[in-house]
Amino acid sequence: MKFLALLGCTFFLTGCLFGTSNEIKKSEQLLKQFHCENIEQQGSSSPINSYHEQTLNIAKQKSEDYVQSYKNGDQLFKMPLDEVVGQQYQLYKDACQSLGGIL
């Protein structure tokens, strides 16, 4: 009986590790897409442009930090990591497009 319990726990933990590893791989692939090009450079930086530029930087930095935390064994969210990074990517994408950039 103890053997079956031990075996069950082993399979469960192995599944969790592979699940987390898969989330990290998907998130790292998504991180590679955080690259905004051809941002329109205007003579003066308006407050709205500053906001979008900050959003670009913050969304990318948060995503990198989240992935690193998961690699270190810290699970910060109840939802899958790749979904969290996907939400940050959407913010990044919207900010990039608002600045006239392309991904």
N, CA, C and O atoms as CSV, one atom per row, in Angstrom:
chain,resi,resn,atom,element,x,y,z
A,1,MET,N,N,0.817,-1.185,0.000
A,1,MET,CA,C,0.000,0.000,0.000
A,1,MET,C,C,0.862,1.251,0.000
A,1,MET,O,O,0.598,2.195,-0.745
A,2,LYS,N,N,1.912,1.257,0.851
A,2,LYS,CA,C,2.804,2.408,0.888
A,2,LYS,C,C,3.509,2.584,-0.460
A,2,LYS,O,O,3.746,3.699,-0.923
A,3,PHE,N,N,3.834,1.445,-1.066
A,3,PHE,CA,C,4.502,1.493,-2.363
A,3,PHE,C,C,3.614,2.170,-3.405
A,3,PHE,O,O,4.093,2.991,-4.187
A,4,LEU,N,N,2.335,1.833,-3.418
A,4,LEU,CA,C,1.401,2.437,-4.372
A,4,LEU,C,C,1.252,3.936,-4.126
A,4,LEU,O,O,1.176,4.718,-5.073
A,5,ALA,N,N,1.211,4.329,-2.870
A,5,ALA,CA,C,1.110,5.747,-2.539
A,5,ALA,C,C,2.367,6.488,-3.004
A,5,ALA,O,O,2.281,7.575,-3.574
A,6,LEU,N,N,3.509,5.900,-2.760
A,6,LEU,CA,C,4.774,6.495,-3.184
A,6,LEU,C,C,4.841,6.597,-4.704
A,6,LEU,O,O,5.267,7.614,-5.252
A,7,LEU,N,N,4.423,5.546,-5.367
A,7,LEU,CA,C,4.409,5.534,-6.828
A,7,LEU,C,C,3.462,6.604,-7.372
A,7,LEU,O,O,3.792,7.299,-8.333
A,8,GLY,N,N,2.294,6.734,-6.759
A,8,GLY,CA,C,1.329,7.752,-7.174
A,8,GLY,C,C,1.884,9.156,-6.997
A,8,GLY,O,O,1.734,9.999,-7.882
A,9,CYS,N,N,2.521,9.413,-5.867
A,9,CYS,CA,C,3.127,10.724,-5.615
A,9,CYS,C,C,4.231,11.024,-6.624
A,9,CYS,O,O,4.362,12.155,-7.091
A,10,THR,N,N,5.013,10.023,-6.953
A,10,THR,CA,C,6.100,10.193,-7.917
A,10,THR,C,C,5.546,10.600,-9.282
A,10,THR,O,O,6.052,11.529,-9.911
A,11,PHE,N,N,4.515,9.907,-9.731
A,11,PHE,CA,C,3.910,10.255,-11.021
A,11,PHE,C,C,3.303,11.648,-10.999
A,11,PHE,O,O,3.406,12.386,-11.980
A,12,PHE,N,N,2.676,12.013,-9.899
A,12,PHE,CA,C,2.067,13.331,-9.777
A,12,PHE,C,C,3.124,14.422,-9.854
A,12,PHE,O,O,2.974,15.387,-10.603
A,13,LEU,N,N,4.194,14.271,-9.079
A,13,LEU,CA,C,5.256,15.277,-9.076
A,13,LEU,C,C,5.963,15.354,-10.421
A,13,LEU,O,O,6.330,16.443,-10.864
A,14,THR,N,N,6.155,14.233,-11.065
A,14,THR,CA,C,6.770,14.223,-12.388
A,14,THR,C,C,5.895,14.972,-13.383
A,14,THR,O,O,6.396,15.732,-14.212
A,15,GLY,N,N,4.594,14.757,-13.298
A,15,GLY,CA,C,3.665,15.473,-14.172
A,15,GLY,C,C,3.702,16.964,-13.938
A,15,GLY,O,O,3.643,17.740,-14.891
A,16,CYS,N,N,3.800,17.381,-12.684
A,16,CYS,CA,C,3.883,18.802,-12.365
A,16,CYS,C,C,5.155,19.421,-12.930
A,16,CYS,O,O,5.131,20.530,-13.464
A,17,LEU,N,N,6.261,18.698,-12.810
A,17,LEU,CA,C,7.523,19.217,-13.329
A,17,LEU,C,C,7.482,19.372,-14.839
A,17,LEU,O,O,7.944,20.382,-15.372
A,18,PHE,N,N,6.932,18.380,-15.537
A,18,PHE,CA,C,6.853,18.470,-16.985
A,18,PHE,C,C,5.889,19.564,-17.420
A,18,PHE,O,O,6.126,20.244,-18.418
A,19,GLY,N,N,4.799,19.738,-16.671
A,19,GLY,CA,C,3.843,20.793,-16.978
A,19,GLY,C,C,4.480,22.164,-16.848
A,19,GLY,O,O,4.301,23.022,-17.713
A,20,THR,N,N,5.219,22.372,-15.774
A,20,THR,CA,C,5.892,23.646,-15.553
A,20,THR,C,C,6.968,23.874,-16.611
A,20,THR,O,O,7.128,24.989,-17.107
A,21,SER,N,N,7.698,22.828,-16.954
A,21,SER,CA,C,8.735,22.942,-17.976
A,21,SER,C,C,8.134,23.337,-19.320
A,21,SER,O,O,8.699,24.159,-20.042
A,22,ASN,N,N,6.995,22.751,-19.651
A,22,ASN,CA,C,6.312,23.065,-20.898
A,22,ASN,C,C,5.839,24.520,-20.899
A,22,ASN,O,O,5.933,25.204,-21.917
A,23,GLU,N,N,5.332,24.990,-19.756
A,23,GLU,CA,C,4.896,26.381,-19.639
A,23,GLU,C,C,6.075,27.333,-19.839
A,23,GLU,O,O,5.947,28.365,-20.498
A,24,ILE,N,N,7.210,26.977,-19.269
A,24,ILE,CA,C,8.398,27.827,-19.402
A,24,ILE,C,C,8.839,27.885,-20.858
A,24,ILE,O,O,9.173,28.958,-21.359
A,25,LYS,N,N,8.843,26.753,-21.538
A,25,LYS,CA,C,9.248,26.735,-22.954
A,25,LYS,C,C,8.317,27.581,-23.803
A,25,LYS,O,O,8.776,28.353,-24.645
A,26,LYS,N,N,7.007,27.445,-23.591
A,26,LYS,CA,C,6.049,28.256,-24.344
A,26,LYS,C,C,6.249,29.737,-24.060
A,26,LYS,O,O,6.183,30.569,-24.965
A,27,SER,N,N,6.494,30.058,-22.798
A,27,SER,CA,C,6.691,31.452,-22.406
A,27,SER,C,C,7.964,32.036,-23.009
A,27,SER,O,O,7.987,33.192,-23.431
A,28,GLU,N,N,9.022,31.231,-23.046
A,28,GLU,CA,C,10.270,31.699,-23.648
A,28,GLU,C,C,10.095,31.948,-25.145
A,28,GLU,O,O,10.659,32.899,-25.684
A,29,GLN,N,N,9.319,31.098,-25.816
A,29,GLN,CA,C,9.040,31.315,-27.232
A,29,GLN,C,C,8.270,32.620,-27.429
A,29,GLN,O,O,8.534,33.371,-28.368
A,30,LEU,N,N,7.329,32.877,-26.547
A,30,LEU,CA,C,6.551,34.107,-26.623
A,30,LEU,C,C,7.425,35.330,-26.337
A,30,LEU,O,O,7.243,36.383,-26.949
A,31,LEU,N,N,8.363,35.191,-25.416
A,31,LEU,CA,C,9.280,36.291,-25.096
A,31,LEU,C,C,10.099,36.723,-26.309
A,31,LEU,O,O,10.445,37.897,-26.445
A,32,LYS,N,N,10.403,35.784,-27.175
A,32,LYS,CA,C,11.176,36.108,-28.381
A,32,LYS,C,C,10.410,37.048,-29.313
A,32,LYS,O,O,11.009,37.704,-30.166
A,33,GLN,N,N,9.095,37.113,-29.152
A,33,GLN,CA,C,8.273,37.964,-30.008
A,33,GLN,C,C,8.159,39.387,-29.465
A,33,GLN,O,O,7.576,40.249,-30.122
A,34,PHE,N,N,8.701,39.642,-28.292
A,34,PHE,CA,C,8.669,40.977,-27.702
A,34,PHE,C,C,9.734,41.841,-28.384
A,34,PHE,O,O,10.783,42.121,-27.805
A,35,HIS,N,N,9.456,42.249,-29.592
A,35,HIS,CA,C,10.410,43.064,-30.345
A,35,HIS,C,C,9.634,44.026,-31.229
A,35,HIS,O,O,9.082,43.631,-32.256
A,36,CYS,N,N,9.595,45.272,-30.831
A,36,CYS,CA,C,8.840,46.300,-31.545
A,36,CYS,C,C,9.797,47.078,-32.450
A,36,CYS,O,O,10.810,47.607,-31.991
A,37,GLU,N,N,9.467,47.141,-33.726
A,37,GLU,CA,C,10.324,47.832,-34.700
A,37,GLU,C,C,9.565,48.978,-35.365
A,37,GLU,O,O,8.335,49.030,-35.352
A,38,ASN,N,N,10.329,49.880,-35.938
A,38,ASN,CA,C,9.802,51.003,-36.715
A,38,ASN,C,C,8.898,51.921,-35.906
A,38,ASN,O,O,7.875,52.398,-36.397
A,39,ILE,N,N,9.287,52.160,-34.661
A,39,ILE,CA,C,8.522,53.106,-33.849
A,39,ILE,C,C,8.747,54.494,-34.428
A,39,ILE,O,O,9.878,54.904,-34.688
A,40,GLU,N,N,7.644,55.205,-34.624
A,40,GLU,CA,C,7.723,56.556,-35.187
A,40,GLU,C,C,8.409,57.474,-34.177
A,40,GLU,O,O,8.007,57.555,-33.016
A,41,GLN,N,N,9.434,58.150,-34.633
A,41,GLN,CA,C,10.138,59.113,-33.794
A,41,GLN,C,C,9.585,60.504,-34.088
A,41,GLN,O,O,9.692,61.007,-35.207
A,42,GLN,N,N,8.999,61.111,-33.075
A,42,GLN,CA,C,8.440,62.446,-33.242
A,42,GLN,C,C,9.331,63.436,-32.531
A,42,GLN,O,O,10.064,63.083,-31.607
A,43,GLY,N,N,9.263,64.693,-32.975
A,43,GLY,CA,C,10.119,65.734,-32.428
A,43,GLY,C,C,9.997,65.873,-30.923
A,43,GLY,O,O,11.007,65.936,-30.223
A,44,SER,N,N,8.796,65.922,-30.428
A,44,SER,CA,C,8.618,66.040,-28.987
A,44,SER,C,C,7.886,64.804,-28.469
A,44,SER,O,O,7.008,64.251,-29.132
A,45,SER,N,N,8.264,64.402,-27.301
A,45,SER,CA,C,7.655,63.219,-26.715
A,45,SER,C,C,6.407,63.633,-25.942
A,45,SER,O,O,6.495,64.319,-24.924
A,46,SER,N,N,5.263,63.216,-26.427
A,46,SER,CA,C,4.010,63.556,-25.758
A,46,SER,C,C,3.808,62.626,-24.568
A,46,SER,O,O,4.406,61.551,-24.506
A,47,PRO,N,N,2.969,63.037,-23.630
A,47,PRO,CA,C,2.700,62.167,-22.474
A,47,PRO,C,C,2.141,60.797,-22.878
A,47,PRO,O,O,2.472,59.788,-22.256
A,48,ILE,N,N,1.308,60.757,-23.901
A,48,ILE,CA,C,0.732,59.476,-24.313
A,48,ILE,C,C,1.805,58.577,-24.918
A,48,ILE,O,O,1.790,57.364,-24.709
A,49,ASN,N,N,2.736,59.169,-25.667
A,49,ASN,CA,C,3.837,58.364,-26.211
A,49,ASN,C,C,4.733,57.847,-25.089
A,49,ASN,O,O,5.196,56.707,-25.131
A,50,SER,N,N,4.974,58.687,-24.092
A,50,SER,CA,C,5.780,58.249,-22.937
A,50,SER,C,C,5.108,57.086,-22.229
A,50,SER,O,O,5.768,56.137,-21.806
A,51,TYR,N,N,3.789,57.167,-22.102
A,51,TYR,CA,C,3.035,56.088,-21.477
A,51,TYR,C,C,3.211,54.776,-22.248
A,51,TYR,O,O,3.474,53.732,-21.650
A,52,HIS,N,N,3.068,54.832,-23.555
A,52,HIS,CA,C,3.204,53.624,-24.372
A,52,HIS,C,C,4.630,53.081,-24.349
A,52,HIS,O,O,4.833,51.866,-24.347
A,53,GLU,N,N,5.611,53.971,-24.331
A,53,GLU,CA,C,7.006,53.526,-24.248
A,53,GLU,C,C,7.269,52.827,-22.912
A,53,GLU,O,O,7.967,51.814,-22.867
A,54,GLN,N,N,6.711,53.367,-21.828
A,54,GLN,CA,C,6.856,52.730,-20.520
A,54,GLN,C,C,6.161,51.372,-20.505
A,54,GLN,O,O,6.668,50.407,-19.932
A,55,THR,N,N,4.997,51.310,-21.142
A,55,THR,CA,C,4.268,50.044,-21.204
A,55,THR,C,C,5.087,48.984,-21.927
A,55,THR,O,O,5.120,47.827,-21.508
A,56,LEU,N,N,5.752,49.379,-23.018
A,56,LEU,CA,C,6.627,48.439,-23.740
A,56,LEU,C,C,7.682,47.858,-22.803
A,56,LEU,O,O,7.857,46.643,-22.710
A,57,ASN,N,N,8.370,48.748,-22.122
A,57,ASN,CA,C,9.473,48.316,-21.255
A,57,ASN,C,C,8.988,47.488,-20.076
A,57,ASN,O,O,9.583,46.464,-19.742
A,58,ILE,N,N,7.915,47.930,-19.449
A,58,ILE,CA,C,7.422,47.249,-18.254
A,58,ILE,C,C,6.874,45.863,-18.591
A,58,ILE,O,O,7.157,44.898,-17.880
A,59,ALA,N,N,6.095,45.756,-19.666
A,59,ALA,CA,C,5.508,44.464,-20.043
A,59,ALA,C,C,6.597,43.440,-20.354
A,59,ALA,O,O,6.504,42.282,-19.948
A,60,LYS,N,N,7.618,43.870,-21.067
A,60,LYS,CA,C,8.708,42.950,-21.403
A,60,LYS,C,C,9.490,42.554,-20.152
A,60,LYS,O,O,9.815,41.382,-19.961
A,61,GLN,N,N,9.790,43.534,-19.304
A,61,GLN,CA,C,10.565,43.246,-18.098
A,61,GLN,C,C,9.795,42.333,-17.152
A,61,GLN,O,O,10.370,41.404,-16.585
A,62,LYS,N,N,8.503,42.586,-16.978
A,62,LYS,CA,C,7.693,41.723,-16.118
A,62,LYS,C,C,7.704,40.286,-16.633
A,62,LYS,O,O,7.862,39.340,-15.862
A,63,SER,N,N,7.536,40.139,-17.925
A,63,SER,CA,C,7.505,38.793,-18.507
A,63,SER,C,C,8.823,38.074,-18.293
A,63,SER,O,O,8.839,36.896,-17.937
A,64,GLU,N,N,9.930,38.775,-18.506
A,64,GLU,CA,C,11.240,38.161,-18.277
A,64,GLU,C,C,11.404,37.766,-16.811
A,64,GLU,O,O,11.935,36.699,-16.502
A,65,ASP,N,N,10.944,38.638,-15.909
A,65,ASP,CA,C,11.040,38.349,-14.474
A,65,ASP,C,C,10.169,37.147,-14.090
A,65,ASP,O,O,10.582,36.307,-13.291
A,66,TYR,N,N,8.964,37.073,-14.663
A,66,TYR,CA,C,8.066,35.955,-14.364
A,66,TYR,C,C,8.684,34.628,-14.806
A,66,TYR,O,O,8.646,33.644,-14.067
A,67,VAL,N,N,9.249,34.606,-16.001
A,67,VAL,CA,C,9.862,33.371,-16.508
A,67,VAL,C,C,11.038,32.978,-15.622
A,67,VAL,O,O,11.200,31.804,-15.287
A,68,GLN,N,N,11.853,33.947,-15.243
A,68,GLN,CA,C,13.001,33.644,-14.382
A,68,GLN,C,C,12.549,33.115,-13.026
A,68,GLN,O,O,13.157,32.197,-12.477
A,69,SER,N,N,11.485,33.694,-12.492
A,69,SER,CA,C,10.960,33.217,-11.209
A,69,SER,C,C,10.498,31.767,-11.309
A,69,SER,O,O,10.750,30.970,-10.406
A,70,TYR,N,N,9.827,31.427,-12.397
A,70,TYR,CA,C,9.375,30.045,-12.580
A,70,TYR,C,C,10.569,29.105,-12.722
A,70,TYR,O,O,10.537,27.979,-12.226
A,71,LYS,N,N,11.617,29.565,-13.397
A,71,LYS,CA,C,12.818,28.740,-13.529
A,71,LYS,C,C,13.455,28.491,-12.162
A,71,LYS,O,O,14.048,27.440,-11.918
A,72,ASN,N,N,13.320,29.480,-11.277
A,72,ASN,CA,C,13.874,29.351,-9.928
A,72,ASN,C,C,12.971,28.552,-8.998
A,72,ASN,O,O,13.308,28.340,-7.833
A,73,GLY,N,N,11.829,28.110,-9.508
A,73,GLY,CA,C,10.925,27.291,-8.714
A,73,GLY,C,C,9.801,28.047,-8.036
A,73,GLY,O,O,9.023,27.451,-7.291
A,74,ASP,N,N,9.698,29.343,-8.275
A,74,ASP,CA,C,8.633,30.145,-7.674
A,74,ASP,C,C,7.428,30.178,-8.602
A,74,ASP,O,O,7.529,30.648,-9.735
A,75,GLN,N,N,6.306,29.691,-8.138
A,75,GLN,CA,C,5.089,29.761,-8.933
A,75,GLN,C,C,4.281,30.931,-8.399
A,75,GLN,O,O,3.708,30.860,-7.312
A,76,LEU,N,N,4.239,32.013,-9.177
A,76,LEU,CA,C,3.663,33.265,-8.719
A,76,LEU,C,C,2.151,33.368,-8.932
A,76,LEU,O,O,1.486,34.146,-8.249
A,77,PHE,N,N,1.609,32.604,-9.859
A,77,PHE,CA,C,0.217,32.753,-10.244
A,77,PHE,C,C,-0.499,31.414,-10.225
A,77,PHE,O,O,0.122,30.354,-10.313
A,78,LYS,N,N,-1.822,31.483,-10.107
A,78,LYS,CA,C,-2.629,30.266,-10.172
A,78,LYS,C,C,-2.904,29.878,-11.613
A,78,LYS,O,O,-3.300,28.742,-11.874
A,79,MET,N,N,-2.709,30.777,-12.541
A,79,MET,CA,C,-2.912,30.473,-13.958
A,79,MET,C,C,-1.573,30.090,-14.585
A,79,MET,O,O,-0.521,30.441,-14.051
A,80,PRO,N,N,-1.597,29.381,-15.700
A,80,PRO,CA,C,-0.347,28.966,-16.354
A,80,PRO,C,C,0.535,30.157,-16.741
A,80,PRO,O,O,0.040,31.216,-17.126
A,81,LEU,N,N,1.829,29.962,-16.631
A,81,LEU,CA,C,2.796,31.009,-16.929
A,81,LEU,C,C,2.637,31.545,-18.344
A,81,LEU,O,O,2.709,32.755,-18.558
A,82,ASP,N,N,2.421,30.658,-19.314
A,82,ASP,CA,C,2.325,31.121,-20.695
A,82,ASP,C,C,1.104,32.026,-20.903
A,82,ASP,O,O,1.125,32.884,-21.786
A,83,GLU,N,N,0.053,31.850,-20.114
A,83,GLU,CA,C,-1.093,32.748,-20.207
A,83,GLU,C,C,-0.766,34.118,-19.624
A,83,GLU,O,O,-1.188,35.142,-20.161
A,84,VAL,N,N,-0.018,34.134,-18.530
A,84,VAL,CA,C,0.392,35.398,-17.912
A,84,VAL,C,C,1.280,36.172,-18.882
A,84,VAL,O,O,1.086,37.370,-19.086
A,85,VAL,N,N,2.257,35.483,-19.480
A,85,VAL,CA,C,3.150,36.136,-20.442
A,85,VAL,C,C,2.349,36.566,-21.672
A,85,VAL,O,O,2.637,37.608,-22.260
A,86,GLY,N,N,1.361,35.788,-22.062
A,86,GLY,CA,C,0.505,36.148,-23.189
A,86,GLY,C,C,-0.261,37.437,-22.930
A,86,GLY,O,O,-0.437,38.245,-23.842
A,87,GLN,N,N,-0.715,37.639,-21.708
A,87,GLN,CA,C,-1.398,38.884,-21.355
A,87,GLN,C,C,-0.440,40.068,-21.434
A,87,GLN,O,O,-0.798,41.138,-21.928
A,88,GLN,N,N,0.774,39.865,-20.944
A,88,GLN,CA,C,1.774,40.934,-21.029
A,88,GLN,C,C,2.141,41.225,-22.486
A,88,GLN,O,O,2.378,42.373,-22.859
A,89,TYR,N,N,2.183,40.175,-23.297
A,89,TYR,CA,C,2.477,40.352,-24.719
A,89,TYR,C,C,1.387,41.186,-25.395
A,89,TYR,O,O,1.688,42.019,-26.249
A,90,GLN,N,N,0.140,40.970,-25.023
A,90,GLN,CA,C,-0.954,41.751,-25.609
A,90,GLN,C,C,-0.807,43.227,-25.260
A,90,GLN,O,O,-1.032,44.091,-26.107
A,91,LEU,N,N,-0.429,43.519,-24.013
A,91,LEU,CA,C,-0.169,44.914,-23.624
A,91,LEU,C,C,0.985,45.488,-24.435
A,91,LEU,O,O,0.923,46.624,-24.907
A,92,TYR,N,N,2.040,44.687,-24.591
A,92,TYR,CA,C,3.213,45.100,-25.353
A,92,TYR,C,C,2.830,45.389,-26.806
A,92,TYR,O,O,3.221,46.410,-27.373
A,93,LYS,N,N,2.072,44.486,-27.388
A,93,LYS,CA,C,1.652,44.606,-28.784
A,93,LYS,C,C,0.808,45.862,-28.995
A,93,LYS,O,O,1.016,46.604,-29.956
A,94,ASP,N,N,-0.142,46.092,-28.093
A,94,ASP,CA,C,-0.995,47.277,-28.208
A,94,ASP,C,C,-0.175,48.567,-28.100
A,94,ASP,O,O,-0.397,49.513,-28.856
A,95,ALA,N,N,0.767,48.601,-27.163
A,95,ALA,CA,C,1.613,49.780,-26.994
A,95,ALA,C,C,2.492,49.993,-28.219
A,95,ALA,O,O,2.681,51.125,-28.663
A,96,CYS,N,N,3.023,48.918,-28.758
A,96,CYS,CA,C,3.870,49.000,-29.957
A,96,CYS,C,C,3.076,49.591,-31.124
A,96,CYS,O,O,3.547,50.494,-31.816
A,97,GLN,N,N,1.875,49.072,-31.328
A,97,GLN,CA,C,1.046,49.559,-32.428
A,97,GLN,C,C,0.629,51.011,-32.199
A,97,GLN,O,O,0.520,51.773,-33.159
A,98,SER,N,N,0.398,51.402,-30.971
A,98,SER,CA,C,0.028,52.787,-30.664
A,98,SER,C,C,1.167,53.760,-30.988
A,98,SER,O,O,0.936,54.936,-31.269
A,99,LEU,N,N,2.384,53.249,-30.943
A,99,LEU,CA,C,3.560,54.084,-31.274
A,99,LEU,C,C,3.906,53.986,-32.764
A,99,LEU,O,O,4.916,54.535,-33.206
A,100,GLY,N,N,3.076,53.295,-33.528
A,100,GLY,CA,C,3.326,53.160,-34.955
A,100,GLY,C,C,4.314,52.057,-35.298
A,100,GLY,O,O,4.793,51.979,-36.429
A,101,GLY,N,N,4.616,51.215,-34.336
A,101,GLY,CA,C,5.585,50.142,-34.551
A,101,GLY,C,C,4.930,48.874,-35.055
A,101,GLY,O,O,3.706,48.739,-35.072
A,102,ILE,N,N,5.777,47.954,-35.463
A,102,ILE,CA,C,5.316,46.645,-35.914
A,102,ILE,C,C,6.085,45.570,-35.158
A,102,ILE,O,O,7.224,45.775,-34.740
A,103,LEU,N,N,5.447,44.437,-34.995
A,103,LEU,CA,C,6.102,43.317,-34.289
A,103,LEU,C,C,6.722,42.358,-35.272
A,103,LEU,O,O,7.316,41.358,-34.869
